[in-house]
């Protein structure tokens, strides 16, 4: 198996719909017109996925963490470039499995492969690294930036929070769950759902948005800091799945458990702000996008992000989320 | 040192000229209009650079291997996205050194940072991986594709071949060189020169082009295969530096030495084809671009690439170049 056979036989079919990709037979691709929303995220074995995760799920996670960035901007995905750094001695079957994952989500999200690079570690212990650069079309109303929230804005989040983090704990056997809960939590870790429909639906009136990857509190802090504000989150209003709710109920300290849920990360939900005059618009957008949206707090003068208990007192949070340079 | 401080303090200044980069304070960047030529290459410690190479040189090599792809297409570089996967426990000084390298070549090649991702291995032995996605403006005459050579076309290469491979041998102490030769060869390994001027100058009449990264013979094979032809290279006409010429002269078997030079890779010169009626245009373009261009062979009916001795007999070549999945 050689690099060039793999590109021709395994990856080129994924570029069949992209005219400017030259069937992956060139050093570069030609993409038409713009403007584009572009984003580039890397995922690393042992950091963003488990080294033994099946490669089709890894490929789909790579796509989805990038698509999630486009979703937060309200952009419609178009296509992507891919760079793979495989472990030394990777088998063709593993690369084919990865490509099957890409193919499945290409169909689901209507994107094409434009080009990229595939290589392998020479060092035996080198962990797999995958990066993608995604291109999207900005929404007609203009992209929802991270900056733009106003004091007094409501703070919303899509879907549920905490499942992916609990899924990782389940996969690592750090926590016990029922078989059904484990399966659903693990799936949320492996396959986040990029919130493209709701991201596009709120583009007209959301004042700022970010996708939740580092943890709800950490990303609320990023959102707040971008606009020189403070994000206050009501802990009890954070949306949870049945499985996560059951886990919280099993913990001795309920507030600590809620703080954990809000710190795990990997949720890939959209956290956004909107003026309180727009509550009806949020409800309509959520319905149109068939996506749950929860109002979880508000933006105030101040700095950073705080998790509040039912009496409005700040809950201590051990970690403000995952910092990839600290590990 | 945290991920977000590093982005704000070290990388954000590199994006100061790019309006749509939002000062790297967003999940995505907005880029205007198009069309774009896009390319994405990864470099890996232990594969594409030496683990002890200074990070400013690594950063500049990352930029240059990508810029070289744009050069082969005749495109004018505009900007790039960056993803860094650092070794566990990376020091802030190392990241700053990397950013200084980026900054230096951003000035030289007039490109801006649009955005990206920075993360680190959790596994102690994880080799550093860097990938960049470069955006270029296609030349008015249209991009020079890899496909398009005609039987009878001349085959040309820019600059000199073999220096980078010998530089790597010098750095690894596999071969001895004079101090002066070692320095110049090592610099060619660390800092390839993307041939942007000549790439743009030939865009009107070159029928096909590729940059030489896997080795002259291997990449001639890729160029030939794209058009269903055979590339024939006259070994003695391959341009060599004084240092590489001296190395060839020291080898017992001259033809084997020439085959080695044509197989090392990492040259990042442009290999291109043009009709023989265009020889004068090639000369004019070379002069305008202040770049040496050598005619080294021609395209014929057949398949693959062959290195010929002065009597037109094929020279045996051990390896057809570097295959990144075989190592």
Interface residues (C-beta under 8 A of the other chain):
Chain A: X1 X2 X3 X4 X6 X20 X22 X25 X26 X27 X28 X29 X30 X31 X32 X33 X34 X35 X36 X37 X38 X39 X40 X41 X42 X44 X45 X46 X47 X48 X69 X70 X72 X73 X75 X81 X82 X83 X84 X85 X86 X88 X90 X114 X115 X116 X117 X118 X119 X120 X121 X122 X123 X125 X126 X127 X129 X131 X133 X136 X138 X143 X145 X146 X147 X210 X211 X222 X226 X323 X324 X325 X326 X327
Chain B: X1 X2 X3 X4 X6 X20 X22 X25 X26 X27 X28 X29 X30 X31 X32 X33 X34 X35 X36 X37 X38 X39 X40 X41 X42 X44 X45 X46 X47 X48 X69 X70 X72 X73 X75 X81 X82 X83 X84 X85 X86 X88 X90 X114 X115 X116 X117 X118 X119 X120 X121 X122 X123 X125 X126 X127 X129 X131 X133 X136 X138 X143 X145 X146 X147 X210 X211 X222 X226 X323 X324 X325 X326 X327
